[in-house]
Amino acid sequence: MTLRTRATSIMALTAWLGLSSAGPVGPATASTAPQAQPRPADSIGRVADEVARDVEQLRGWTFKRPVRKARVSISGAHDDLQRILLASGKPDHRAKIQAFLRVAGLIPPDCDLLGTSLAVLDDQVAGYYEPETRTLRLVDRPTPMPAFVERMILSHELTHALDDQYVDLRSMLKSGGASEDADFVITAVSEGSATSLMLQEMVADQKSGRFTFADLSQYVAVELERARALEQLPRYFSAMFGSYVVGAAFLAHGDLTTVMTQTDNRAVGDALLTARRAMPRSSEQLLHPEKYWDPARRDEPVVIDDKAMTLWLSKPGRHIVHRDTLGELLTAILTGSRDGQRNLMQMQSASAWTNAGATGWGGDRFYLLADRSGADVLKTTKGLHGVWVTTWDTPKDRDKFLAALDNGSPPPNSVAVPVGTQSAIVFIAIAESERASLVRRFGLLSRTMTRDGRSWTS
């Protein structure tokens, strides 16, 4: 989850306590939560060293070098997160991403992507590991975390640090930026690794008597209540949760429950190394792990030829300012009910991040168009247009997408049109006469889309 589209690398550096829950949370209020006593600042070293040995034993890997560790104030964490977000991309790129998300209907027209992302992180982050500086930090909040919770956060961030020494997280995160969907894949693989080991550390600590399930349930109930504000955010931001659980389920080959019963995390480590060598190419492969792990069912996304699409969309006075891919996960947001209630506990299931209208996704490409150029063209959605080309595995999948989008949360001022048997195009702020012309011409270009290097037609 850099601010490549959804602050992806920042999310790759954080752990949210809500995802520490391994079962149903009993009723509890802030007054019944376990109370923690303040600890000396230097205590992080002793506890972290102890947790690091647990991480090594669970993963079966050894730290190649010590990890820098520190406590940080809330204001210090804010400065760190802001610095990392601002360093994630140039201002013009962030402006393009923000405009794209607005036109696509993933954030409101007046939403400040950078400011909202930072506000969410300020409120939610308990700890983070920064590959650039190879430093792990725990955030000192007004109410200190109970010792067992701090151990879980440390296990999550120390797993990031260990992974960094074996798969080079810095390089892995920098390889993103191609699209929203590609960034989600990178974030989810990183977060899934740390989340799965954290869950195992939690089970081990519970068995050792460091805490009871009642302690955990009470604390998580309080944290979930604090995180309710996320339910009111545009769904794009709540999807930040998805990288943790979707990534963990993917690295567990689709069965996250096995992680809780295994005595070590070696299988996840092996899966991480495999995924790093050949990164999954879509959120579809993460949401349906068999489409990556099973060679007989491997499903690569349809690649849409940008050059051909540029020629198709060319028009005097109009130009493409950004190209992106939503993937199955963000498509599920747009095909989900606009009025549907989000539940943070349900969001901890990998299946919660897709739906019938997004399943069967074959590939997509979103083109953000502007009628003029200039420094201020992206400040509002006025004069901006969108063309979202989607392809589907079967005609039935395409038709389910169209029906779900119509009843879901489509982009504002949009019209979805079926094309051929397995394609659909969503036109956003495009006049009817131009839509008709584009649809006619699209049939001539359908062979520019390929699947696994083979010719593919709509």
Secondary structure, DSSP 8 states (H G I E B T S, - for coil): ---STTTHHHHTTB--GGGG--S------GGGS-------TTHHHHHHHHHHHHHHHHHT---SS--EEEEEEHHHHHHHHHHHHHHTS-HHHHHHHHHHHHHHTSS-TT--HHHHHHHHHHHH-SEEEETTTTEEEEEE-SS---HHHHHHHHHHHHHHHHHHHHH-HHHHHHT--S-HHHHHHHHHHHHHHHHHHHHHHHHHHHHTTSS-HHHHHHHHHHHHHHGGGGGGS-HHHHGGGHHHHHHHHHHTTT-THHHHH-S-SHHHHHHHHHHHHS---SHHHHHSTHHHH-GGG-----B--HHHHHHHH-BTTBEEEEEE--HHHHHHHHHS-TT----TTGGGSGGGG--TTTTTEEEEEEEEEESS-STTTTSSSTTEEEEEEEEESSHHHHHHHHHHHHHS---TTEEEEEETTTEEEEEES--HHHHHHHHHHHHHHGGGEEETTEEE--
